[in-house]
Amino acid sequence: MNEKNTRYLIETYPVLYQGHKWPLTQNLMAFGFECGDGWFKLLDKLSAVITEIDKTEGTTTIAVQVKEKFGGLRFYIEGGSEAVFLAIETAEEFSEKTCEWCGESSMTRGNGWIYTLCDECWKKKEMENRGEKTDA
């Protein structure tokens, strides 16, 4: 994820993403958000929901790692209630229908490495794999 989107999420949800300053032995958020910018809106919404659940329930959830794996969002946490886990599960399922690069409606595809990319971004990925230049 680009620096602007990363900074926005960390600054907007400082409790949830407080681990970004911690040593890697305690929290993997020092690596940042290991996914494409197409999932930014999804992460923003999920972060807002988690923050509201924590506020309502008087709990604290801390993100430990946020990344793409097998073409889907993986959002690992410390703490969190049943409602938080349900919100994460819903966001992870939605990520498998959302292009990781541009945020458009998408599908999971690929051989070996699995991607969730729309048709246009998938074509760009195939061109990159063949060593061809893309406009993006």
C-alpha positions, -999 to 999 in steps of 0.1 A, spaced: 0 0 0 13 35 -8 27 58 19 -3 82 17 -29 55 24 -7 39 50 -2 72 69 -40 79 67 -49 45 83 -22 48 110 -32 84 119 -69 79 117 -69 47 138 -39 51 161 -50 26 188 -57 -2 162 -24 4 144 -2 13 174 20 -17 167 35 -1 136 61 15 160 69 -17 179 98 -40 173 92 -68 148 95 -93 177 62 -78 191 42 -68 160 45 -71 123 28 -38 114 63 -23 110 62 -39 76 31 -17 68 1 -29 49 13 -57 27 -14 -54 1 -24 -32 -28 -42 2 -27 -73 -13 -41 -82 -26 -7 -77 8 10 -114 16 12 -121 -19 26 -94 -15 52 -107 20 61 -142 7 66 -130 -23 86 -108 -1 108 -137 22 115 -159 -7 124 -133 -23 147 -127 11 164 -164 16 170 -169 -20 184 -139 -14 207 -154 19 218 -189 4 224 -175 -27 242 -147 -10 261 -121 -33 245 -89 -28 226 -80 -45 194 -45 -42 180 -36 -51 144 -6 -74 143 -3 -79 105 -23 -69 75 -14 -86 42 -25 -104 11 -24 -142 11 -38 -166 -15 -55 -136 -32 -74 -125 -1 -70 -100 28 -55 -114 60 -60 -92 91 -43 -106 122 -50 -91 155 -43 -92 192 -74 -89 214 -107 -85 197 -142 -96 205 -165 -120 186 -179 -89 168 -145 -78 157 -137 -113 144 -169 -113 125 -161 -79 109 -127 -92 99 -142 -124 84 -166 -103 64 -139 -80 51 -117 -109 42 -145 -125 22 -153 -92 5 -116 -88 -5 -119 -119 -26 -143 -100 -48 -124 -67 -49 -94 -59 -71 -64 -55 -49 -49 -30 -72 -78 -7 -82 -107 -16 -59 -131 -25 -87 -153 -57 -87 -131 -86 -93 -124 -123 -90 -96 -146 -76 -74 -161 -103 -39 -173 -111 -17 -204 -112 7 -207 -83 5 -172 -70 -32 -163 -65 -44 -128 -72 -77 -110 -69 -76 -86 -98 -102 -72 -122 -98 -80 -159 -78 -48 -167 -54 -52 -138 -50 -90 -146 -40 -80 -182 -14 -56 -167 -1 -84 -144 2 -108 -173 21 -81 -193 45 -76 -164 50 -113 -161 61 -114 -198 84 -84 -192 63 -60 -213 58 -23 -203 25 -12 -189 11 23 -186 4 18 -148 
